[in-house]
Amino acid sequence: MKALEELQVVLANETEQSKEMLRIYFLQSQGKASPKEIKIANKQFRDLLRSAGLGVVLVLPFSPITLPLIIRLGRRLGIEVLPDSLRDFPKSEPKSKLK
C-alpha cells in the first residue's frame, strides 16, 4: 500500500513538472523565457520521452523480463533509461517475508 502512495506522489510531481514545462515553452514562443528555464523544460521533455519509451516496452509480451534487462543494459552502457521521477521508486526497499 505504501508503494502505491509513493507512486501517486511521483505521478503528481511529474504532472506538475510537465505543466511547468509547457508554461516555459509557451513563454519561449513569446521570447520571454530565460535560458535557465529552457534548460529545465528540455530536461523535463527528455524525461517524458523516456516515460513514453518505457510505456511501449510495458505493453510488449514478456515485459516483466525485458524491462529490467533493458534498464541494466542501459546503465552498463551509461544510458539512463528511467525518468528522473522513477529512479528512486520505491523509496523504501520491500521487506522480505522470509528471514
Phi and psi in degrees as a GROMACS rama.xvg file:
@    title "Ramachandran Plot"
@    xaxis  label "Phi"
@    yaxis  label "Psi"
@TYPE xy
-63.6425  -36.4929  LYS-2
-63.6808  -37.7311  ALA-3
-66.5529  -38.4761  LEU-4
-64.7331  -42.1586  GLU-5
-63.7592  -40.9041  GLU-6
-63.1914  -39.2168  LEU-7
-61.4998  -42.3079  GLN-8
-64.9452  -42.9496  VAL-9
-61.2527  -46.3084  VAL-10
-67.7031  -36.4995  LEU-11
-64.6975  -40.7713  ALA-12
-64.4893  -41.1767  ASN-13
-62.716  -39.1848  GLU-14
-64.0586  -43.8772  THR-15
-63.2395  -41.7826  GLU-16
-64.8098  -36.4914  GLN-17
-68.7988  -38.2863  SER-18
-62.273  -42.422  LYS-19
-63.9075  -40.1259  GLU-20
-58.849  -46.6879  MET-21
-64.0408  -37.8881  LEU-22
-62.7376  -42.7897  ARG-23
-65.7669  -42.3808  ILE-24
-64.2352  -34.736  TYR-25
-64.7029  -44.1724  PHE-26
-63.0572  -37.44  LEU-27
-62.9251  -38.1272  GLN-28
-65.3058  -21.512  SER-29
-98.7029  0.490214  GLN-30
76.634  24.0519  GLY-31
-112.697  3.14674  LYS-32
-93.8635  140.303  ALA-33
-80.9186  159.871  SER-34
-59.1126  -33.6614  PRO-35
-66.0008  -42.2683  LYS-36
-64.2334  -40.3803  GLU-37
-64.047  -38.0252  ILE-38
-62.7272  -41.8163  LYS-39
-64.0325  -44.5933  ILE-40
-64.0408  -40.8301  ALA-41
-65.1743  -37.3664  ASN-42
-63.3764  -44.0742  LYS-43
-64.9357  -37.4658  GLN-44
-63.3288  -40.2588  PHE-45
-61.7007  -40.1299  ARG-46
-62.2965  -40.0786  ASP-47
-63.6072  -39.1393  LEU-48
-65.2463  -38.7379  LEU-49
-62.4689  -43.8837  ARG-50
-62.0746  -41.3047  SER-51
-64.0315  -40.3657  ALA-52
-63.5954  -40.1138  GLY-53
-66.6002  -35.1196  LEU-54
-61.2381  -37.7821  GLY-55
-65.8421  -42.9322  VAL-56
-65.2378  -36.2025  VAL-57
-65.5714  -26.7025  LEU-58
-86.3377  -9.10452  VAL-59
-76.0096  152.298  LEU-60
-62.1363  149.669  PRO-61
65.1458  23.4757  PHE-62
-62.4596  -31.5328  SER-63
-62.2203  -21.6372  PRO-64
-93.0689  -45.2848  ILE-65
-75.0526  -33.9659  THR-66
-61.8711  -49.5455  LEU-67
-60.5934  -34.883  PRO-68
-66.2  -40.6312  LEU-69
-63.8428  -41.8106  ILE-70
-64.5429  -45.7546  ILE-71
-64.2632  -42.6416  ARG-72
-63.4208  -42.3666  LEU-73
-60.0214  -43.0026  GLY-74
-65.8036  -38.2067  ARG-75
-63.2495  -34.5139  ARG-76
-88.3279  0.212484  LEU-77
80.4008  22.9472  GLY-78
-113.252  123.157  ILE-79
-87.4491  116.14  GLU-80
-87.1375  -36.1511  VAL-81
-79.8779  143.237  LEU-82
-66.6508  157.579  PRO-83
-53.3921  -39.3273  ASP-84
-68.6946  -21.1772  SER-85
-105.011  -0.381697  LEU-86
-64.5837  -35.5111  ARG-87
-101.644  9.27885  ASP-88
-87.0304  135.341  PHE-89
-76.1776  151.194  PRO-90
-68.7952  -32.6018  LYS-91
-104.954  140.373  SER-92
-71.466  137.465  GLU-93
-64.5476  138.41  PRO-94
-84.5779  131.344  LYS-95
-71.1456  140.2  SER-96
-79.3187  -20.2654  LYS-97
-99.297  125.554  LEU-98
